Amino acid sequence: MSSAYTNSSLGFDSVIGQQKAADIVISAVKAGRLPHAIMVCGPSGSGKLPFAMALARYVCCNNPSDHDSCGQCVSCRMANKLEHPDIHFVFPVIRKKDGSAVVSDDWIAEWRNRIRVSPYFSQADWSNDMGDPNKQPLIYTAESNEIQRKLSLKPAMDGYKVAIIWLPEKMNEECANKLLKLVEEPPSKTLFILVSEEPEYVLPTLAGRTQRINLLPIGQETLAIYLSSKFGLNNADAQEIARRSEGSVLKAIQNISLSEEEKICFESFTTLMRQAWRRDIRSLKEWSDNIASRGRERQKIFLRYAARMNRENFMANFKIPDLNYMTADEAAFAIKFAPFINENNVKGIEDLIEEAIIHIEQNVNAKMIFFDLAVRMIVLIKNR
């Protein structure tokens, strides 16, 4: 499998380090045993969406081989351009300013642009592309009608009709229930590919109608080869970044250079910890108001980042480099900060952050959540 992604190819050769999973689905296709509904799961950055697109291109290909779609037929060329008439994308979107119902096609130009940059991207990247990272993107009820309409049409190219549904956990309940009926009684030669970051939040009855494919973290050597090819890194740097990236292309890219969202999270985390140590209540109130002004998804991104930094700083105390996965900036901060995270408070801080995530998901007032977290952090950070 090729180590570098190219915009001209959306086949299995562009999916980094997932040859075993590719072999499994190709064998199922050739044996006529491919289920009509699949849910692709796995760690963030493992290539779930590019894998789904590669499978869609394969089942629609006019001349597939034993290893991949041909990449040259009319069907493959249209799939590469993200304009295949029988491959439909469904993804979370935000409502327009007038509040009208929206469907994925309203944002298809932005979606295509995002994939053309790279099919490896995060929910935060997509929210930024839509121009309002503070809004909660969802798959609305109107989308189920669109899916049904598209899949009821005769195939334009006399092959499979494919619906790639990115983040089905973002479907509202009515949409998920309507989709369930379609999955239970699908039109002939129809393939549903659900791509989930959090499969536990997918409607259980819908998830139960799919066959799950779990992608594994990308191997360190494979990831290092990709980084050398894509970013021109020397072998030593590529190997070190691959080691710290835990099998994730997204983490690897962030480890090369912190994304804007990661920079914001890093600054917010360091500010919280410094002000908690100083017991600066006024500054902590300002900090909590600032975090609360962000959208729910960005608040959860920060909290997950804070949880990771809590663990990383605790592990830094053991001074075993192979146990740490921090960027250069994070490691520099940890030199002085790590001693303040120890066996007396690491679990308490972890529980505090997890509690905040639960409250955010329950739509509790964000200002209350983050000010409470900040004040309680004072006690925990002093517990040495």
C-alpha positions in Angstrom: 0.0 0.0 0.0 1.4 3.4 -1.0 2.6 5.5 1.9 1.5 8.9 0.6 -1.9 10.3 -0.2 -2.4 11.9 -3.6 -5.4 13.9 -4.7 -5.7 11.9 -7.9 -6.2 8.6 -6.1 -8.9 7.7 -3.6 -8.3 3.9 -3.7 -7.0 1.6 -1.1 -3.5 2.6 -2.2 -4.1 6.0 -0.6 -5.2 4.6 2.8 -2.2 4.5 5.1 -1.4 1.3 6.9 -4.7 -0.5 6.6 -3.9 -3.3 4.0 -5.3 -6.1 6.3 -8.7 -4.4 6.5 -8.6 -3.7 2.8 -7.9 -7.4 2.0 -10.9 -8.5 4.2 -13.5 -6.3 2.4 -12.0 -7.0 -1.1 -12.3 -10.7 -0.4 -15.9 -10.2 0.8 -16.7 -8.3 -2.4 -15.2 -11.0 -4.7 -17.0 -13.8 -2.8 -20.3 -11.9 -3.0 -20.5 -11.7 0.8 -20.2 -8.0 1.3 -23.0 -6.9 3.7 -25.2 -4.0 2.6 -24.4 -2.0 5.7 -20.9 -1.5 7.2 -19.7 0.7 10.1 -16.0 1.6 9.9 -14.6 2.4 13.4 -11.2 2.9 14.9 -9.0 5.5 16.6 -8.9 9.1 15.4 -6.5 9.5 12.5 -6.5 5.8 11.5 -8.0 6.5 8.1 -11.7 5.6 8.4 -13.1 8.1 5.9 -10.4 7.4 3.2 -11.0 3.7 3.8 -14.8 4.2 3.2 -14.1 6.1 0.0 -11.7 3.5 -1.2 -14.3 0.8 -0.7 -17.0 2.9 -2.5 -14.7 3.3 -5.4 -13.9 -0.4 -5.5 -17.5 -1.6 -5.6 -18.3 0.9 -8.3 -15.2 0.1 -10.4 -15.6 -1.4 -13.9 -12.3 -3.3 -13.8 -11.4 -4.0 -10.1 -8.3 -6.1 -9.4 -7.6 -8.5 -6.5 -6.0 -5.6 -4.6 -7.7 -2.3 -5.6 -10.0 -0.5 -8.0 -8.4 0.1 -11.4 -8.2 3.9 -11.0 -8.6 4.4 -14.7 -12.2 3.6 -15.7 -14.9 6.3 -16.0 -16.3 5.3 -12.6 -12.9 5.6 -10.8 -12.1 8.9 -12.5 -15.5 10.3 -11.4 -14.9 9.0 -7.8 -11.5 10.6 -7.7 -13.1 13.9 -8.6 -15.7 13.4 -5.8 -18.4 13.7 -8.5 -19.6 10.1 -8.9 -23.3 10.1 -9.4 -23.8 6.9 -7.4 -21.6 7.7 -4.4 -23.4 10.0 -2.0 -21.9 11.7 1.0 -23.8 12.5 4.2 -22.1 14.5 7.0 -23.0 16.9 9.9 -23.7 20.4 8.9 -24.8 23.7 10.5 -28.0 25.5 9.8 -28.0 28.5 7.6 -28.5 31.9 9.2 -32.2 32.0 8.4 -32.6 28.8 10.4 -33.9 26.7 7.4 -33.4 23.0 7.3 -30.2 22.0 5.6 -28.7 18.8 4.1 -25.2 17.8 3.2 -25.5 18.9 -0.4 -25.8 22.5 0.8 -22.2 22.2 1.9 -20.9 19.8 -0.8 -18.5 22.3 -2.3 -16.8 22.9 1.1 -16.8 19.1 1.7 -15.0 18.4 -1.6 -12.5 21.1 -0.9 -11.7 19.6 2.5 -11.2 16.1 1.1 -9.0 17.4 -1.8 -6.7 18.9 0.8 -6.6 15.6 2.6 -9.2 13.0 3.6 -7.5 12.8 7.0 -9.2 15.6 9.0 -11.0 16.2 12.3 -14.4 17.4 13.3 -12.9 20.7 14.3 -11.3 21.1 10.8 -14.7 20.5 9.3 -16.5 23.0 11.6 -13.9 25.6 10.7 -14.5 25.0 7.0 -18.2 25.8 7.5 -17.2 29.1 9.0 -18.6 28.8 12.5 -16.6 26.5 14.8 -18.9 27.5 17.7 -22.0 25.9 16.2 -22.9 22.2 16.7 -23.0 20.4 13.4 -25.7 17.8 13.1 -27.3 15.4 10.5 -30.9 16.7 10.4 -34.2 14.9 9.7 -34.3 16.4 6.2 -31.2 14.3 5.3 -33.0 11.0 5.6 -35.5 12.1 2.9 -32.6 13.0 0.7 -30.8 9.7 1.2 -34.0 7.8 0.4 -34.6 9.9 -2.7 -31.1 9.4 -4.0 -30.9 5.7 -3.3 -34.3 5.0 -4.9 -33.1 6.3 -8.3 -31.7 3.9 -10.9 -27.9 3.7 -10.8 -26.4 6.2 -13.2 -23.5 3.8 -14.0 -25.3 0.4 -13.7 -23.5 -0.6 -10.6 -23.6 -0.1 -6.8 -25.3 2.9 -5.2 -23.3 3.9 -2.1 -24.1 6.2 0.8 -21.0 7.2 2.9 -22.3 8.6 6.2 -19.6 10.4 8.2 -20.3 10.6 11.9 -23.7 8.9 12.1 -23.6 9.6 15.9 -24.4 13.2 14.9 -27.8 12.2 13.5 -30.8 13.4 15.3 -33.1 10.6 16.5 -35.8 11.1 13.9 -33.2 11.0 11.0 -31.6 7.9 12.5 -34.9 6.1 12.8 -35.8 6.9 9.2 -32.5 5.7 8.0 -32.9 2.5 10.0 -36.0 1.6 8.0 -34.0 2.1 4.8 -31.1 0.0 6.0 -33.5 -2.8 7.0 -35.1 -2.9 3.5 -32.5 -1.5 1.2 -32.8 -1.1 -2.6 -30.9 -3.8 -4.5 -27.1 -3.3 -4.9 -27.0 -0.6 -2.3 -24.2 -0.1 0.2 -24.3 1.9 3.4 -20.9 2.8 4.8 -21.1 4.5 8.3 -17.9 6.1 9.4 -18.0 6.6 13.2 -15.7 8.3 15.7 -17.9 7.4 18.6 -19.9 4.2 17.7 -21.4 4.0 21.2 -23.5 7.1 20.4 -24.9 5.7 17.2 -28.6 4.6 17.5 -28.2 1.0 18.8 -30.8 -0.5 16.5 -29.0 1.1 13.5 -25.6 0.0 14.7 -27.0 -3.5 15.1 -27.9 -3.7 11.4 -24.3 -3.0 10.3 -21.2 -5.2 10.2 -18.4 -3.5 12.0 -14.9 -3.1 10.6 -12.3 -1.9 13.1 -9.2 -0.1 11.8 -6.1 -0.4 13.9 -3.7 2.4 14.8 -1.1 2.8 12.0 2.2 1.0 12.6 5.1 3.2 13.6 7.3 2.2 10.7 4.5 2.8 8.1 3.6 6.1 9.6 7.3 7.2 9.6 7.6 6.3 5.9 4.5 8.4 5.2 5.8 11.4 7.1 9.2 11.2 5.3 7.4 11.0 1.9 4.7 13.6 2.6 6.7 16.2 4.6 10.3 15.5 3.6 11.4 14.6 7.2 14.7 12.8 7.7 14.3 9.3 9.0 15.2 10.1 12.7 12.7 12.9 12.9 10.0 10.9 11.1 10.5 7.9 13.5 10.4 10.1 16.6 7.2 11.9 15.5 5.6 8.6 14.5 6.4 7.2 17.9 4.7 10.1 19.6 1.7 10.0 17.3 0.2 6.7 18.6 -0.7 5.5 15.2 -2.6 8.6 14.1 -2.0 10.7 11.0 -3.8 13.6 12.6 -1.6 13.5 15.7 1.5 13.2 13.5 0.6 16.3 11.6 -0.1 18.1 14.8 3.2 16.9 16.2 5.0 18.4 13.2 3.3 21.7 13.8 0.5 22.4 16.2 -2.8 23.2 14.5 -4.5 26.4 15.4 -7.0 24.5 17.5 -4.2 22.6 19.3 -2.4 25.9 19.9 -5.6 27.4 21.5 -6.0 24.3 23.7 -2.4 24.4 24.8 -2.7 28.1 25.7 -5.9 27.5 27.5 -4.5 24.6 29.5 -1.3 26.4 30.5 -3.3 29.4 31.5 -5.7 27.3 33.6 -2.9 25.6 35.5 -0.8 28.7 36.1 -3.8 30.7 37.4 -5.0 27.8 39.5 -1.6 27.6 41.2 -1.7 31.3 41.9 -5.3 31.0 43.2 -6.2 33.9 41.0 -10.0 33.7 41.1 -10.6 36.8 39.0 -8.4 35.5 36.2 -10.0 32.1 36.5 -13.4 33.6 36.1 -12.3 35.4 32.9 -10.8 32.1 31.7 -14.0 30.2 32.3 -16.0 32.8 30.5 -13.7 32.6 27.5 -13.9 28.8 27.3 -17.7 29.0 27.7 -18.0 31.3 24.7 -16.8 28.5 22.4 -19.1 26.0 20.9 -19.9 22.7 22.6 -17.6 20.7 20.3 -14.7 22.9 20.9 -15.3 22.8 24.6 -15.1 19.0 24.5 -12.0 19.2 22.3 -10.3 21.3 25.0 -11.4 19.0 27.8 -10.1 15.9 26.0 -6.9 17.8 25.4 -6.6 18.7 29.1 -7.2 15.0 30.0 -4.3 14.0 27.7 -2.0 16.7 29.1 -2.9 15.5 32.6 -1.8 11.9 31.8 1.3 13.0 29.8 2.6 15.3 32.6 2.1 12.5 35.1 4.1 10.1 32.9 6.8 12.7 32.4 7.7 12.3 36.1 9.1 8.8 35.3 11.6 10.3 32.8 11.1 7.4 30.3 10.9 9.1 26.9 9.2 6.1 25.3 6.2 6.7 27.6 5.6 10.3 26.5 3.8 11.6 23.4 4.1 15.4 23.8 5.1 18.0 21.2 8.2 20.1 21.8 6.1 23.0 23.2 4.2 20.7 25.5 7.4 19.0 26.7 8.9 22.3 27.4 6.0 23.3 29.6 6.1 19.9 31.3 9.7 20.4 32.6 8.4 22.7 35.3 4.8 21.7 35.5 5.0 17.8 35.6 6.0 17.6 39.3 2.6 19.2 40.2 0.8 16.1 38.6 1.4 13.1 40.8 -0.2 10.1 42.4 -2.0 12.3 44.9 -4.0 14.3 42.3 -3.7 12.7 38.8 -6.9 10.6 39.3 -8.8 13.5 40.8 -8.0 15.8 37.9 -9.0 13.1 35.4 -12.3 12.6 37.2 -12.9 16.4 37.3 -12.4 16.7 33.5 -14.5 13.6 32.7 -17.3 15.1 34.9 -17.1 18.4 32.9 -17.4 16.4 29.6 -20.5 14.7 30.8 -22.1 18.0 31.9 -21.3 19.6 28.5 -23.0 16.7 26.8 -26.0 17.2 29.1 -26.2 20.9 28.1 -25.5 22.2 31.6 -24.6 25.9 31.6 -21.0 26.1 30.3 -20.0 29.1 32.4 -20.9 27.2 35.5 -19.1 24.0 34.4 -15.8 25.7 33.6 -15.8 28.1 36.6 -16.5 25.1 38.9 -13.7 23.1 37.1 -11.3 26.1 37.6 -12.0 26.6 41.3 -11.8 22.9 42.1 -8.5 22.7 40.1 -7.0 25.0 42.7 -7.4 22.4 45.4 -6.2 19.6 43.2 -3.1 21.3 41.9 -2.0 22.2 45.4 -2.4 18.6 46.5 1.2 17.5 46.2 
